[in-house]
Amino acid sequence: MSARLACIAGGPLCEALEAGAFDATELPRPETPFGPSEQVLLAQAAPAPFYLVPRQPPGRGRLAPSYINYRATLYALKDLGVDAVVSWSAAGAITHDRQLGQVVIPDDVIDMTRRRQTTFFETSGLGLLRQFPVFCPALREALASVLAELGVDAHGGGTAAVTEGPRFETPAEVRMLAAVGAELVTHTLVPEVFLARELQMCLVGACYLVNYAETGSRHRPFSSGALFGDEAQETEADRARRAAGMLPDVLRGLAAACDADERNCECDQAMARRIDEEGLDPDWHKWFE
């Protein structure tokens, strides 16, 4: 059985797997031209199955985002027949008009990473691709619809700054990111979003807000419905946990949407010009031989 949708996620996915929220089977880790992929599981769900890629596989321990083999993993997912990927990520809010626990569906990124391999084509110009729209518009719309049906507090749009991690950003770095228009900051989304484009796959980011990024001020945004500091912090933590815990339901809804609809985007044509101008074989596997 194959699936069209895959999810790459961290802690919430591991917690859901450990809690038995998915009927999931681990697949053999395939070898690719870029080494072995990360662990991939096939989740059986009605009406459509989907693949899961834990950033922190159970029993393996925490792995810094920079050391995940994204190229091998995206290659393996493409080879499995995946054409839509959702990157489920924790993020910090830079602008204080966002509530903790809210899910943001960004439409742009600022890549502040330094050590990640952001292209399959390091020694050629094949990766010279337009980065607009950054995320698949059709998949963003489908995700927003699923979140609305589930009653999840979600916001569509916004720019996510992606930093190297694993440390948090300094106050000066956060103020710099705010000055250039970033509204949230995370350690994920890059390089997945760039690699997916090179493989002509749709990708959407879903960032659940777990904290306010450090700006050097002790001021905390007002939390509606809370009067005292401890109560506000507990309420915010509860909201963040609730948003993270919605992952199984979100994936079931999004997998059904992907299975029911034909692709209504241009993501599968991202390499069309390169194929025409460089004489690339239509079989994408041969691009890496």
N, C-alpha and C positions, 0 to 999 in steps of 0.2 A: 504493500500500500504506500502511495506517495502522497505528498501534501504540497500545497502552493505557498503556505505561510510558514515563516520561522520567526522565533522570538529569541533575541539575545538579551539576557538580563542577569542581574547579580543577586543580592541577598534575598529579595522577595521570591525569586524563582526557586532558590535553594530551600527556603522555608516551606514553600508550597509543595515541593517534591518530597521533603522530609515528612510533611503532614499528610501525604497521600492524596493531594488535591488533583493529581493527574494520574491517569492510567497510562504510564509512559514506559517505553522499552528503550534501553540504551543500544545504540547501533555501534558496530565496529568502527573504530576511528580510522578513516581512510587516509592513505598516503596521497599527497598532492604534489605538484611541482614546487610547492612552497613549504613542504614538510607535512607532518601530521596535523589534522584539524583538531580543534578543541572537541570536547565531548558533545555528541549530538544525540538527542533522544526523540523518539517518535511518540507523540501523545495521541492516543485514540480518543476521539471526542465526536459527539453527534452535533451537527450533521456533517462536520468536516474535521479531519485530523490536522495536526500541525506539528512542526519540529520545535524543539527547545534546545537552546545552547546556554548552559549556565556559565557565567563568568567566574563563579566560585563553586566548582563541582563539589558535591558532598564527599568528605574524606580527603580532599586534596588541600584544603586550606585556602586562605585568601591569596589571590594573585593580583599584583599591581596591574592596572589597565595597560600599561606600556608593554607588558610581557605576554599579552594574549596574542596568539597567532591568528590575527584577523584575516590575513590573505588566504591562508589555508582553509580557514573556516568558511569564508564566503565562497571560495572555490568549491568546497565540498557541498555546501547548500545548493549552489547553482547546479551541480552535477546530480543532486537528488531531485531536481525539478522545481526547486523553489524559485518563485519570481517576485515575492513580496516579503520584506523583512521589517519587523518592528524592533527598535532598540529601546528597551524599557530601562530608565535610568533615574537614579537619585540626583537631585540638583539643589543648589542654593539660590535663593532669590536675591538678586542685586537691587532691583527696584522694589520699594516697599508697598506698591499697590497690588501685590500678589499675596495670597493667603497660604500659609503652610498647609500641606495636605492637598493643595490644588494640583491638577495635572496640566502641564503646559505642553502644547504641540508646536514646537518651534518651526519657523519657516526659514531660518538662516543660522549660520554658525560663523564664529571667529575661531580659527585654528591657532591655538597658542601652544600646541605640543611641539616637542623638539626631537624625540627619539623614535617616533613611530613610522612604520613603512606605509606611506599613504598612497602608493600606486603599485600596480602589478608590473608596470613598464618602466623600471628605473633607468634602463640604458637606451630607451628609445623615446620618440615623441608621441607614441600612441596615446598617452594619457593627457594630451592637450585637448581637454574637453571643457565646454562651457559649463559653469556651475550655477545655472539658473534654469528652472527652480531647483533649489538645493535639495529639498525633500519632495517626494512624489505628491503632487496636489490631490490626485484621486485617492491615494491611501490615507492622506491627512484627513480628507473629508469623510472617508469611511470610518476612521478611528474616532473622529469627533462625534459621528452619529452613534457609534456603539457606546461611547462614554455618556452621551446624553440619555440614551435609553436606559442605562444603568444608574442614572442619577448621580454621576460623578461630577464634582465641581471641576470643570475643565476650561482652559483658555486657549484659543487657537491663535497662533502667531507669536512673534517675538524672536529675538536673537539669543542664541546660546553660545557663550564662550566656553571653549573646551581647553582645559589646562592639563599639564602633564600628570600631576599627582605623583605619588599618593597623598602628599601633604596638602593641607588647605592653603588657600591663597592668603597673602599678606594684605593688610588693610590698604596699602598703597596700590597693590595690584588690583584689588577690587575697585578702588576709586578710578584707576586707569581704565578698567573694562567698562565701568559705568560711563565714563567720558566719551567712549567710542561707540556707545549705543547698546552694549550687552545688557540684557534684562535678567539673565540667569547664568549660572556657571556650573559646569559638570566636568567629570573626567572621562566621559564616554561620548559616543556619537562619531567621533573621529578615531580611526580612519574608516569606520564602517560605511559612512555615507558616501565617501569618495570611491571606495572599492566597489560598492554596489553599482555605482554609475558605470564604472568600467566594465562590469559584467552585465549591464543593461537590465538590472533588477530594480524594482521599486523599494524604497526604504522610507520609513517614517520614524521620527523620534517621539517618545512619550516620556516627559520628565516630571516626576512627582517631587514636589518641593518639600524638603525635610528641614531646612534651616534658612536663616537670613545670612548672606555672606558678610564676613567681617569687614567693616569699613573704618574701624578705629574709634567708633562712637559707642557709648553704652545705651543709646536710645534704641528702644524697641518699638516696632510699628504697633499701632493700636489693634487689638484683637476684639472684634465685635462680640458682645455677649459675655465678656470676662471683665471682672473688676479688679482682681488682685493678681500679682505677678505669678505666684505658684499655680493658680487656677488657669491662667492664660497659657503657661508653659505646658501643663498637663493636657489642656484642650488641643493645643497645637500638635503635641506628640501623638495624641489619639487620632487626629485628622491625618497625619502623615502615615501612621500605621494602617489606617483604613484605606488610604489611597494605594499603598503598596500591596495590601491584601486583595485588591480588586483584580490583580493580574489574571488569575484563572478565568474569571468571567469575561474579562475584556478579550482574552485570546479566543475563547470559544465564539464570541460574537464576531470578532474580526475574521476568524477563519471561515465562518459561515458566509460573511460578506464577500470575501475573496473568492470563495468557491462558487458563489452564485453569479458574480459579475465578470464580464470580460474586461480586460484592461482598457481603461479610458484615459490613457496618458501617453506620453512619448518616451517613457523611460526605456522601452525596448528598442528605441532607435538612437540611443546615446552614442553608439559607435558607428552609426551608418556612414558618416563622412569619412571616418578612418578606414572603414571597410572598402569604400569606393576609391579613396585617394591612395591608400597604401596597398590595395589589392589583397586585403586580408581574406582568408578563407571564411565563408559563412559559418562554418563549424567553429564555435568559440574555443573549443579545446585546443585547436591548432594554433591559437594565438600565442601559446606558451611553450611550443615545442622549440 
